[in-house]
Amino acid sequence: MARSKASAKPTPPASPIVSSAHLVSPHSAEMSEFEFGLIVAGNAFHRWVVHCMSAAGLKDLTALDVLVLHHVSHRARDKRLADIAFIMNVEDTHLVNYSLKKLQSLGMVESSKNGKEVTYAPTEAGKGYVTRYREIRETCLIDALKADDALNHDIGQLARLLRVLSGIYDQAARSAASL
């Protein structure tokens, strides 16, 4: 027998899932939910890239080291330190520089000098680890995702939203720095 609307219990309003309840704004509780999701997803992503690269055979790297190696390998063009930091939105270039030096010492990246410019490129060994990483990524992540066209569309929309929000956070950081 179907329950009447009068006897149905009202669903309590869902309280936002946040990491810092004291920051929840009455104007956008969703932003606090997004920030918590970003924290959790960011940490999961960093753990993933480290474990994937370790499975590829390159151990003891930080997430930034792995991401720098991927960016240095991106589009088979030599990259400058400043460009790597800029594209990755890393304000402290010394962090990227430390990763580059670590990757150089492991034989994954090489530098070359053209006048005053120093550029970085992957070595053959570095390219091999990136290729193996891609194979493991396909097996462990992409195959598990089982994405169809609709999910891939949603992922693309989410990626665009993240880029928009990163711009808003950057502007907010500049505003806060000027206070």
C-alpha angles and dihedrals in degrees: 000000000000118000116240120239090246093060096042114105112242114246109246113237109268110247113224118261102235140153095220113036090180089067097053109122122211085222095058121005084163090069090059090048089050091050091052090048089049092052093049094042093045092053092045090049092050091049089049096052092048093049093043092052090045089053087051087059102259107112135181097037125135121230089256091053091053093046092048090052090051092049093047086053093047114120093346093268126131112251134209121225092244091051093049092051092045096050092045090046092235109153097193105067090188088071091056090043090053090052091048091051091048091049090047091052089052091050094245098113133032130197130216131189124224107180106307093339120100115198132185132218134171119262120229088263090051091050089051093055091046090052092049090047089054091052092050090045090055092050101041104030113019096041090047091050091060089195120191125193092274094051092045088052090051091049090052091050090049091050090053091048091050090053091050092048092047087058091050091049090048091051091046089051090053090049092049091048090056095054 
